[in-house]
Amino acid sequence: MIVRTQKDRSFKGKAAVGEPRGQALTTFPSLYLRPNLQSQGGVPATGTLFTCPDIIPKGQSAVADWEHALSTAASYASDTGQNISGGQPNYIYVRGRNGGTVAKAATVTLYYAPNGIVQSPSQWRGNVIPTDQAQPNGAIPQTPPGTVGVCDATFNWENPPTPPNNQHFCLFAQFNDAANSNPFPDVGTVFDMAHLILNNLGWGWRNVTLIPSAPDWQLSQPLAIPANFKPLDNYRVQAVPTGWVGWDIEIDCSRTDADGQPIHLARTRIVTDGAPVGLSSVPLEAGFLADLRVNLYAPAGQSPPINAHISIQVAAVVTSESGLREAQARGLVDTAYLRRLKQSVGDLGGAPAVYLPQGAYSYRVSDSPQTLEWWQYRVVGIA
């Protein structure tokens, strides 16, 4: 006798990596990323797959005290992410809620992919966005059940390329642990990828649009205050351009200062050769380390002359009477520098101050081909 059976035509894709089996879950049992703002960690998730509000691009706007600011109830209930700016540093933050019953920690890796290859993770596995400390991962510390943890690192997408064929970019965040319980996925179809994102909330996916906004020249150096310096001090952060009259200059930093304010000089026209431009008093704590960036914008059709140069400088600001006396006694008062400073900014006003240089990176324009190349590095200060 021939028995006819109904063929099962339902789709059988690869199971999501790390997806719990053999049990019905209402909440993902570990740190999780939401696929959309309406998600509460339910598995499988519903709604849009690619609007993760826990991957938070902020452009060049560093978030003060981000580990606290992005974990509040009000912040978690909103999506403040922005689009990506081309040719600029883009600071990106990642957070997650613990849906388990015990405290959880996780490493965090951030990737980018043109939308045309999202279904083939093997093609974008190497597209890792590093932190502003040039590390491939950050970490969410031990986070109690039901609470929100924020990655301890700021991711810095320095210079996003133009996506091919008018595509957009997708950002992917991956949570993992020491046991590698959430390894990189082995999927190969759009169905597999959708299944992964809906069932394994250790992955988050956010689509972003690239907004062209590239400076003509861009410099990047670490802004570092040694750990054995004063616990808190004020610093002058500046650039000294020569040969760039008529250009615009802009300064940004991947982290805020000790008061939670952006370290930022808005786009400013260079009008005098050799005149310092920047921030006069930035409070920074010992051990501070971030990425400092200087952008230069050319007037239409203009190139800088060969050997035009620019120096990025950091100096401690001394205003106390005892400090001023010591600087004077040691011959550390740079009268020529103060004269140039007064010429560029006018009457300094306020209390007397001495600027003790801590270091400078210098660049100059070379020929054949014309590039802005690293020139020299010097460190000066009190021995």
PyMOL commands that set and color helices and strands:
alter all, ss='L'
color gray80, all
select helices_A, chain A and resi 66-69+73-76+115-117+121-123+164-166+190-199+321-329+335-345
alter helices_A, ss='H'
color red, helices_A
select strands_A, chain A and resi 31-32+55-57+84-86+90-98+104-114+138-143+148-150+155-157+169-176+203-208+210-212+217-224+232-242+248-253+265-269+277-285+289-297+309-318+354-366+371-378
alter strands_A, ss='S'
color yellow, strands_A
deselect
rebuild
show_as cartoon
